[in-house]
Amino acid sequence: MLTRPLQDLDNWVLFFSGADLPVLRNTVRQLETLRADIDRVNGRDVSRIVLQDPLMTVKVLAYIQPFAGKNLRTDITTIGSAVMMVGIEPFFTKFSSLITIEQMLKGEPQAMLGTLQLIRRVQRAAHYAHEWALWRQDLNVEEVTIAALLHDLAEILLWCFAPKLATEIRERQKTNRTLRSVAVQQDVLGVRLIDLQLALCKAWHLPKLLANLIDPEHAEHPRIRNVLLAADLARHSANGWNDAALPDDFAAIEALLHLNRDALIDRLKLTEEEKAQLPPMPLMPPPDAQAAPAT
């Protein structure tokens, strides 16, 4: 476990590139269940399990890229395509000995809690991104889903491998809500997590498309706004549905999806108790009564 920040961005990338990334215990259990009935398994079965786990998703994508580069003109950007490329049996052979987050952090209960809470948050972000991409008639919904799932990848890695530093960042932000995340990250780690994340995407040869989808520099594009807003909503609502940032989130999502406030709340499937928690929100002008735009 790292207890002190590394020297620079290159050293952070080198460290994580040499690490054996853990996955969720539930992922291992579900894959073992599939393996027991391997003759009936298809790529969709595997994809459904992998796409619940951000670290398993990145392991699969990183593994497949060298093979794809030799045989295809375009990157493989979905798990289903990756499994088809490598084959069902070779996939299970490659991913037969997986370390779990629960094993890695069994002596660090607070780190395990922080990691699992963060993963639950990115799972919610991926769910939102998936639903909104369907509504927007995105040309490849799974790409948007994966980008949301990986949006906070560097933070998940930090909780797994440097929980003391991850905890310090969280506590500083709890103490002073006005602190900007990137400023705290730079102070504690010596790097910004978004820079580390994009550098890891490059080092692991992840599809450029997925890297672009998690890069806030391209936030004006509807697909990328889909991902970023899903991540924002998941992060802010994790603090409770009374978080002060939610009015801005809702306004931006309504504009992206061309929905009014009631329709958005309905799509989010909030309970009556959650609706009652929502902070006061200024009414927005009604969106154009047009069909949701295609990508």
VOTORDO-528304 format. One record per residue (C-alpha): residue in three letters; x, y, z. Coordinates in steps of 0.25 Angstrom, whole numbers, plus 5000, padded with zeros to 4 digits. Layout:
N
ATOM  resn    xx    yy    zz
ATOM   ALA     X     Y     Z
...
//
This chain:
295
ATOM  resn    xx    yy    zz
ATOM   MET  5000  5000  5000
ATOM   LEU  5005  5014  4997
ATOM   THR  5005  5023  5009
ATOM   ARG  5012  5035  5002
ATOM   PRO  5010  5041  4988
ATOM   LEU  5020  5037  4977
ATOM   GLN  5029  5047  4970
ATOM   ASP  5022  5051  4958
ATOM   LEU  5011  5046  4948
ATOM   ASP  5020  5037  4941
ATOM   ASN  5023  5029  4954
ATOM   TRP  5008  5028  4957
ATOM   VAL  5006  5022  4943
ATOM   LEU  5017  5013  4945
ATOM   PHE  5012  5008  4958
ATOM   PHE  4998  5005  4954
ATOM   SER  5002  4999  4941
ATOM   GLY  5010  4989  4949
ATOM   ALA  4999  4986  4959
ATOM   ASP  4990  4974  4958
ATOM   LEU  4976  4981  4958
ATOM   PRO  4966  4975  4968
ATOM   VAL  4951  4973  4964
ATOM   LEU  4939  4971  4972
ATOM   ARG  4937  4958  4979
ATOM   ASN  4923  4957  4973
ATOM   THR  4929  4958  4959
ATOM   VAL  4938  4946  4962
ATOM   ARG  4926  4938  4967
ATOM   GLN  4917  4941  4955
ATOM   LEU  4928  4938  4946
ATOM   GLU  4930  4925  4953
ATOM   THR  4916  4921  4951
ATOM   LEU  4916  4924  4936
ATOM   ARG  4929  4916  4935
ATOM   ALA  4922  4904  4941
ATOM   ASP  4912  4905  4929
ATOM   ILE  4922  4909  4919
ATOM   ASP  4916  4902  4907
ATOM   ARG  4903  4911  4908
ATOM   VAL  4910  4924  4911
ATOM   ASN  4911  4935  4900
ATOM   GLY  4917  4949  4900
ATOM   ARG  4905  4956  4905
ATOM   ASP  4905  4948  4918
ATOM   VAL  4919  4951  4921
ATOM   SER  4917  4966  4917
ATOM   ARG  4906  4967  4927
ATOM   ILE  4915  4963  4938
ATOM   VAL  4927  4971  4934
ATOM   LEU  4920  4984  4932
ATOM   GLN  4916  4984  4947
ATOM   ASP  4930  4985  4951
ATOM   PRO  4939  4997  4947
ATOM   LEU  4952  4990  4949
ATOM   MET  4948  4977  4942
ATOM   THR  4944  4985  4931
ATOM   VAL  4957  4992  4929
ATOM   LYS  4965  4979  4931
ATOM   VAL  4957  4973  4919
ATOM   LEU  4959  4986  4910
ATOM   ALA  4973  4987  4913
ATOM   TYR  4976  4972  4910
ATOM   ILE  4969  4972  4897
ATOM   GLN  4975  4984  4891
ATOM   PRO  4988  4978  4886
ATOM   PHE  4980  4967  4879
ATOM   ALA  4970  4977  4873
ATOM   GLY  4981  4985  4867
ATOM   LYS  4987  4974  4860
ATOM   ASN  4974  4970  4853
ATOM   LEU  4965  4982  4852
ATOM   ARG  4965  4996  4847
ATOM   THR  4957  5001  4858
ATOM   ASP  4958  5000  4873
ATOM   ILE  4949  4990  4881
ATOM   THR  4941  4999  4890
ATOM   THR  4930  4989  4896
ATOM   ILE  4932  4977  4905
ATOM   GLY  4923  4969  4896
ATOM   SER  4932  4971  4884
ATOM   ALA  4945  4968  4893
ATOM   VAL  4939  4955  4897
ATOM   MET  4936  4951  4883
ATOM   MET  4950  4955  4879
ATOM   VAL  4957  4946  4889
ATOM   GLY  4947  4935  4890
ATOM   ILE  4939  4930  4902
ATOM   GLU  4948  4919  4906
ATOM   PRO  4961  4927  4905
ATOM   PHE  4954  4938  4912
ATOM   PHE  4951  4929  4924
ATOM   THR  4965  4924  4924
ATOM   LYS  4972  4938  4924
ATOM   PHE  4963  4943  4935
ATOM   SER  4963  4930  4944
ATOM   SER  4971  4935  4955
ATOM   LEU  4966  4949  4960
ATOM   ILE  4969  4956  4973
ATOM   THR  4957  4962  4979
ATOM   ILE  4956  4976  4985
ATOM   GLU  4951  4969  4998
ATOM   GLN  4963  4961  4999
ATOM   MET  4973  4972  4996
ATOM   LEU  4966  4981  5007
ATOM   LYS  4962  4971  5017
ATOM   GLY  4971  4978  5027
ATOM   GLU  4967  4992  5023
ATOM   PRO  4952  4992  5027
ATOM   GLN  4951  5008  5024
ATOM   ALA  4958  5006  5011
ATOM   MET  4949  4995  5007
ATOM   LEU  4937  5003  5011
ATOM   GLY  4942  5015  5003
ATOM   THR  4945  5007  4991
ATOM   LEU  4931  5000  4991
ATOM   GLN  4924  5013  4993
ATOM   LEU  4931  5019  4981
ATOM   ILE  4928  5007  4972
ATOM   ARG  4914  5007  4976
ATOM   ARG  4914  5022  4972
ATOM   VAL  4920  5019  4958
ATOM   GLN  4910  5008  4956
ATOM   ARG  4899  5018  4958
ATOM   ALA  4906  5028  4948
ATOM   ALA  4907  5016  4938
ATOM   HIS  4892  5013  4940
ATOM   TYR  4888  5028  4938
ATOM   ALA  4898  5029  4926
ATOM   HIS  4892  5017  4919
ATOM   GLU  4877  5021  4921
ATOM   TRP  4880  5035  4916
ATOM   ALA  4888  5030  4904
ATOM   LEU  4876  5021  4900
ATOM   TRP  4867  5033  4901
ATOM   ARG  4876  5041  4893
ATOM   GLN  4877  5030  4882
ATOM   ASP  4892  5029  4884
ATOM   LEU  4898  5021  4873
ATOM   ASN  4906  5012  4883
ATOM   VAL  4900  5012  4897
ATOM   GLU  4910  5003  4903
ATOM   GLU  4922  5012  4899
ATOM   VAL  4915  5023  4907
ATOM   THR  4912  5013  4919
ATOM   ILE  4926  5009  4920
ATOM   ALA  4931  5023  4919
ATOM   ALA  4922  5026  4931
ATOM   LEU  4927  5014  4939
ATOM   LEU  4941  5018  4937
ATOM   HIS  4939  5033  4939
ATOM   ASP  4945  5031  4953
ATOM   LEU  4955  5020  4951
ATOM   ALA  4967  5027  4956
ATOM   GLU  4960  5030  4969
ATOM   ILE  4956  5016  4971
ATOM   LEU  4970  5011  4968
ATOM   LEU  4975  5021  4979
ATOM   TRP  4965  5015  4989
ATOM   CYS  4970  5001  4986
ATOM   PHE  4985  5004  4986
ATOM   ALA  4987  5017  4994
ATOM   PRO  4975  5018  5004
ATOM   LYS  4982  5027  5013
ATOM   LEU  4984  5038  5002
ATOM   ALA  4969  5035  4997
ATOM   THR  4964  5037  5012
ATOM   GLU  4972  5050  5013
ATOM   ILE  4966  5056  5001
ATOM   ARG  4952  5052  5005
ATOM   GLU  4954  5058  5019
ATOM   ARG  4960  5071  5014
ATOM   GLN  4948  5073  5005
ATOM   LYS  4938  5070  5017
ATOM   THR  4945  5080  5025
ATOM   ASN  4945  5091  5015
ATOM   ARG  4933  5089  5004
ATOM   THR  4939  5101  4997
ATOM   LEU  4952  5094  4993
ATOM   ARG  4952  5090  4978
ATOM   SER  4955  5075  4976
ATOM   VAL  4966  5077  4967
ATOM   ALA  4973  5086  4976
ATOM   VAL  4973  5076  4988
ATOM   GLN  4977  5065  4978
ATOM   GLN  4989  5073  4974
ATOM   ASP  4993  5077  4988
ATOM   VAL  4992  5063  4994
ATOM   LEU  4996  5054  4982
ATOM   GLY  5005  5064  4973
ATOM   VAL  4996  5061  4961
ATOM   ARG  4981  5063  4957
ATOM   LEU  4973  5050  4956
ATOM   ILE  4968  5054  4943
ATOM   ASP  4982  5055  4937
ATOM   LEU  4986  5042  4944
ATOM   GLN  4973  5035  4938
ATOM   LEU  4976  5040  4924
ATOM   ALA  4990  5036  4925
ATOM   LEU  4986  5022  4929
ATOM   CYS  4977  5021  4917
ATOM   LYS  4988  5024  4908
ATOM   ALA  4998  5015  4915
ATOM   TRP  4988  5003  4915
ATOM   HIS  4985  5006  4900
ATOM   LEU  4970  5008  4904
ATOM   PRO  4961  5013  4892
ATOM   LYS  4963  5027  4889
ATOM   LEU  4948  5029  4888
ATOM   LEU  4946  5025  4902
ATOM   ALA  4958  5034  4907
ATOM   ASN  4951  5045  4900
ATOM   LEU  4937  5042  4906
ATOM   ILE  4943  5044  4920
ATOM   ASP  4951  5056  4917
ATOM   PRO  4944  5069  4922
ATOM   GLU  4952  5077  4911
ATOM   HIS  4942  5072  4901
ATOM   ALA  4929  5075  4910
ATOM   GLU  4922  5082  4899
ATOM   HIS  4919  5069  4891
ATOM   PRO  4905  5063  4895
ATOM   ARG  4911  5049  4897
ATOM   ILE  4922  5054  4907
ATOM   ARG  4912  5063  4914
ATOM   ASN  4903  5050  4916
ATOM   VAL  4915  5044  4923
ATOM   LEU  4919  5056  4931
ATOM   LEU  4905  5059  4936
ATOM   ALA  4903  5045  4940
ATOM   ALA  4915  5045  4948
ATOM   ASP  4912  5058  4954
ATOM   LEU  4898  5054  4958
ATOM   ALA  4903  5041  4964
ATOM   ARG  4913  5048  4972
ATOM   HIS  4904  5059  4977
ATOM   SER  4892  5050  4980
ATOM   ALA  4902  5041  4988
ATOM   ASN  4902  5052  4998
ATOM   GLY  4887  5052  4999
ATOM   TRP  4876  5057  4990
ATOM   ASN  4877  5070  4997
ATOM   ASP  4891  5073  4992
ATOM   ALA  4892  5088  4988
ATOM   ALA  4898  5085  4974
ATOM   LEU  4886  5077  4970
ATOM   PRO  4878  5089  4964
ATOM   ASP  4889  5092  4954
ATOM   ASP  4891  5077  4951
ATOM   PHE  4876  5076  4948
ATOM   ALA  4876  5088  4939
ATOM   ALA  4887  5083  4931
ATOM   ILE  4881  5069  4929
ATOM   GLU  4868  5075  4925
ATOM   ALA  4875  5083  4914
ATOM   LEU  4882  5071  4910
ATOM   LEU  4870  5062  4909
ATOM   HIS  4860  5072  4905
ATOM   LEU  4851  5068  4917
ATOM   ASN  4843  5077  4927
ATOM   ARG  4846  5075  4942
ATOM   ASP  4834  5066  4945
ATOM   ALA  4838  5057  4934
ATOM   LEU  4853  5056  4938
ATOM   ILE  4849  5053  4953
ATOM   ASP  4840  5042  4947
ATOM   ARG  4851  5036  4939
ATOM   LEU  4860  5036  4951
ATOM   LYS  4850  5028  4959
ATOM   LEU  4851  5035  4972
ATOM   THR  4843  5031  4984
ATOM   GLU  4834  5041  4990
ATOM   GLU  4844  5042  5002
ATOM   GLU  4855  5045  4992
ATOM   LYS  4846  5056  4985
ATOM   ALA  4843  5062  4998
ATOM   GLN  4858  5064  5000
ATOM   LEU  4861  5072  4987
ATOM   PRO  4865  5086  4989
ATOM   PRO  4857  5097  4984
ATOM   MET  4859  5098  4969
ATOM   PRO  4856  5110  4960
ATOM   LEU  4846  5106  4949
ATOM   MET  4853  5105  4935
ATOM   PRO  4847  5110  4922
ATOM   PRO  4839  5098  4916
ATOM   PRO  4848  5090  4906
ATOM   ASP  4845  5089  4892
ATOM   ALA  4834  5079  4890
ATOM   GLN  4842  5071  4880
ATOM   ALA  4847  5057  4880
ATOM   ALA  4860  5054  4887
ATOM   PRO  4871  5057  4877
ATOM   ALA  4880  5046  4871
ATOM   THR  4895  5047  4873
//
